[in-house]
Amino acid sequence: MAKGRKTGGRKAGTPNKLTAEMRQVLKVILEQELERLPQLLDSLKPEKKAEIICRLLPFVLPQMSETELTGGRKVVIDFTKDD
């Protein structure tokens, strides 16, 4: 047998049947859970709710690249709570 020659198994480019089935099962589960997400989030403390929303953002919004301001101006954004 020549080294590096494929002699059995799936042909190149043929998707793995188990992987396709697993993706379909996971898709159904996620669709069901997404329907329950608003109720689940409402049951959490505000800090945990904010953490989970922040973790989900990359799956919904495109990631923004960092932008540098020029012109000598300084921009400060303060998210601390005023008392």
Backbone as JSON, one array per atom type, in Angstrom:
{
  "sequence": "MAKGRKTGGRKAGTPNKLTAEMRQVLKVILEQELERLPQLLDSLKPEKKAEIICRLLPFVLPQMSETELTGGRKVVIDFTKDD",
  "N": [[0.86, -1.18, 0.0], [0.57, 2.18, -0.86], [2.1, 4.91, 0.74], [0.21, 7.46, 2.32], [-2.0, 7.3, 0.69], [-5.49, 7.17, 0.43], [-7.57, 4.57, 1.37], [-10.05, 3.73, 2.23], [-13.19, 4.38, 3.97], [-15.07, 7.52, 4.23], [-15.63, 9.43, 1.27], [-13.65, 12.21, 0.19], [-14.85, 15.33, 1.3], [-17.38, 14.44, 1.9], [-19.93, 14.83, 4.24], [-19.82, 14.13, 7.78], [-22.06, 11.86, 9.03], [-22.97, 11.47, 11.68], [-22.16, 13.86, 12.91], [-23.77, 15.72, 11.54], [-26.31, 14.86, 12.36], [-26.1, 15.3, 15.12], [-25.79, 18.09, 15.21], [-28.32, 18.86, 14.31], [-29.98, 17.93, 16.37], [-29.0, 19.46, 18.52], [-29.66, 21.99, 17.55], [-32.47, 21.97, 17.68], [-32.82, 21.75, 20.46], [-31.63, 24.17, 21.33], [-33.33, 26.04, 20.08], [-35.69, 25.63, 21.51], [-34.86, 26.37, 24.09], [-34.2, 29.04, 23.67], [-36.68, 30.19, 23.38], [-37.53, 30.16, 26.0], [-35.77, 31.86, 27.21], [-36.27, 34.71, 27.88], [-37.92, 34.48, 30.21], [-36.24, 33.04, 31.89], [-34.1, 34.84, 32.21], [-35.42, 36.93, 33.51], [-35.79, 35.82, 36.01], [-33.37, 35.99, 37.26], [-30.81, 37.58, 39.31], [-30.01, 41.06, 38.89], [-27.22, 41.5, 38.34], [-26.26, 38.99, 37.48], [-27.93, 38.58, 35.32], [-27.08, 40.66, 33.6], [-24.46, 39.78, 33.16], [-24.87, 37.37, 31.73], [-26.21, 38.3, 29.46], [-24.17, 39.88, 28.36], [-22.35, 37.87, 27.74], [-23.71, 36.58, 25.71], [-23.85, 38.44, 23.69], [-21.66, 38.44, 21.69], [-22.56, 36.48, 19.94], [-24.6, 37.57, 18.6], [-24.16, 40.24, 17.82], [-21.84, 41.81, 15.58], [-18.3, 41.79, 16.12], [-16.71, 44.7, 17.1], [-14.02, 46.63, 15.86], [-11.19, 48.14, 17.45], [-11.03, 51.65, 17.71], [-9.04, 54.45, 17.15], [-8.91, 57.69, 18.42], [-8.05, 60.79, 17.0], [-6.43, 64.02, 17.01], [-5.97, 65.26, 19.38], [-7.96, 65.38, 21.33], [-9.51, 64.24, 24.3], [-11.53, 61.63, 25.29], [-13.73, 60.67, 27.76], [-15.53, 58.17, 29.26], [-17.7, 57.61, 31.77], [-18.97, 55.13, 33.71], [-19.78, 54.9, 36.28], [-22.0, 54.95, 39.04], [-23.93, 57.77, 39.87], [-24.29, 59.37, 42.99]],
  "CA": [[0.0, 0.0, 0.0], [1.35, 3.41, -0.97], [1.96, 5.78, 1.89], [-0.54, 8.68, 2.07], [-3.17, 7.06, -0.17], [-6.7, 6.82, 1.16], [-8.09, 3.3, 0.83], [-11.38, 3.4, 2.74], [-13.89, 5.45, 4.67], [-15.85, 8.47, 3.43], [-14.92, 10.15, 0.21], [-13.32, 13.58, 0.57], [-15.95, 16.27, 1.16], [-18.63, 13.86, 2.38], [-20.1, 15.21, 5.65], [-19.97, 13.08, 8.78], [-23.49, 11.7, 9.32], [-23.19, 11.67, 13.11], [-22.02, 15.29, 13.19], [-24.96, 16.38, 11.01], [-27.43, 14.51, 13.24], [-25.89, 15.97, 16.41], [-26.08, 19.51, 15.01], [-29.77, 19.02, 14.21], [-30.53, 17.74, 17.73], [-28.63, 20.65, 19.3], [-30.43, 23.12, 17.03], [-33.83, 21.87, 18.24], [-32.73, 22.07, 21.89], [-31.38, 25.6, 21.47], [-34.55, 26.78, 19.71], [-36.61, 25.53, 22.65], [-34.33, 27.15, 25.2], [-34.27, 30.46, 23.33], [-38.05, 30.62, 23.66], [-37.64, 30.31, 27.46], [-34.73, 32.76, 27.69], [-36.75, 35.89, 28.61], [-38.39, 34.12, 31.56], [-35.06, 32.65, 32.68], [-33.37, 36.05, 32.56], [-36.2, 37.69, 34.5], [-35.7, 35.18, 37.32], [-32.02, 36.16, 37.79], [-30.41, 38.85, 39.9], [-29.57, 41.96, 37.82], [-25.8, 41.32, 38.0], [-26.13, 37.73, 36.72], [-28.64, 38.83, 34.06], [-26.18, 41.47, 32.78], [-23.33, 38.93, 32.78], [-25.3, 36.42, 30.7], [-26.47, 39.07, 28.24], [-22.86, 40.24, 27.8], [-21.75, 36.66, 27.17], [-24.45, 36.21, 24.5], [-23.69, 39.49, 22.67], [-20.83, 38.1, 20.53], [-23.27, 35.59, 19.03], [-25.65, 38.34, 17.93], [-23.59, 41.46, 17.23], [-20.47, 41.66, 15.09], [-17.3, 42.38, 17.0], [-16.21, 45.97, 16.6], [-12.58, 46.81, 16.03], [-10.84, 49.31, 18.26], [-10.81, 52.85, 16.92], [-8.24, 55.44, 17.86], [-9.28, 59.07, 18.14], [-6.9, 61.66, 16.79], [-6.79, 65.43, 17.09], [-5.64, 65.81, 20.68], [-9.09, 65.41, 22.25], [-9.61, 63.09, 25.17], [-12.92, 61.28, 25.56], [-13.85, 59.85, 28.96], [-16.88, 57.66, 29.5], [-17.75, 57.18, 33.16], [-20.15, 54.32, 33.94], [-20.05, 54.79, 37.71], [-23.32, 55.46, 39.44], [-23.93, 59.03, 40.63], [-25.07, 59.27, 44.24]],
  "C": [[0.9, 1.24, 0.0], [1.06, 4.31, 0.22], [1.19, 7.05, 1.5], [-1.76, 8.5, 1.17], [-4.34, 6.6, 0.69], [-7.29, 5.56, 0.53], [-9.48, 2.96, 1.32], [-12.02, 4.59, 3.42], [-14.68, 6.34, 3.74], [-14.99, 9.07, 2.34], [-14.68, 11.58, 0.69], [-14.51, 14.5, 0.32], [-17.29, 15.74, 1.62], [-18.8, 14.2, 3.85], [-20.26, 13.99, 6.55], [-21.43, 13.02, 9.19], [-23.8, 11.97, 10.79], [-23.11, 13.14, 13.48], [-23.26, 16.04, 12.72], [-26.17, 16.11, 11.9], [-27.32, 15.23, 14.58], [-26.19, 17.46, 16.3], [-27.58, 19.74, 14.95], [-30.43, 18.89, 15.58], [-30.23, 18.97, 18.58], [-29.4, 21.89, 18.84], [-31.84, 23.12, 17.61], [-33.81, 22.26, 19.73], [-32.54, 23.56, 22.09], [-32.6, 26.44, 21.1], [-35.55, 26.77, 20.85], [-36.15, 26.39, 23.81], [-34.39, 28.65, 24.93], [-35.68, 31.02, 23.57], [-38.25, 30.9, 25.15], [-36.69, 31.36, 28.01], [-35.26, 34.01, 28.41], [-37.22, 35.58, 30.04], [-37.21, 33.74, 32.45], [-34.27, 33.89, 33.12], [-34.1, 36.87, 33.61], [-36.09, 37.11, 35.9], [-34.33, 35.38, 37.97], [-31.83, 37.51, 38.47], [-29.87, 39.73, 38.78], [-28.12, 41.76, 37.39], [-25.6, 40.08, 37.13], [-26.8, 37.89, 35.36], [-27.74, 39.61, 33.1], [-25.0, 40.63, 32.3], [-23.71, 37.99, 31.63], [-25.58, 37.15, 29.39], [-25.15, 39.45, 27.57], [-22.18, 39.03, 27.15], [-22.44, 36.24, 25.86], [-24.24, 37.21, 23.37], [-22.82, 39.09, 21.48], [-21.52, 37.19, 19.52], [-24.32, 36.33, 18.21], [-25.08, 39.54, 17.18], [-22.19, 41.19, 16.69], [-19.5, 42.35, 16.03], [-16.74, 43.63, 16.34], [-14.7, 46.03, 16.81], [-12.32, 48.1, 16.8], [-10.55, 50.48, 17.34], [-10.03, 53.86, 17.76], [-8.66, 56.83, 17.44], [-8.02, 59.89, 17.96], [-7.36, 63.12, 16.91], [-6.58, 66.02, 18.46], [-6.8, 65.87, 21.66], [-9.11, 64.13, 23.07], [-11.08, 62.85, 25.48], [-12.94, 60.35, 26.75], [-15.31, 59.46, 29.1], [-16.88, 57.07, 30.89], [-19.07, 56.44, 33.4], [-20.46, 54.15, 35.42], [-21.37, 55.46, 38.03], [-23.16, 56.74, 40.24], [-24.78, 58.85, 41.88], [-25.72, 60.57, 44.55]]
}
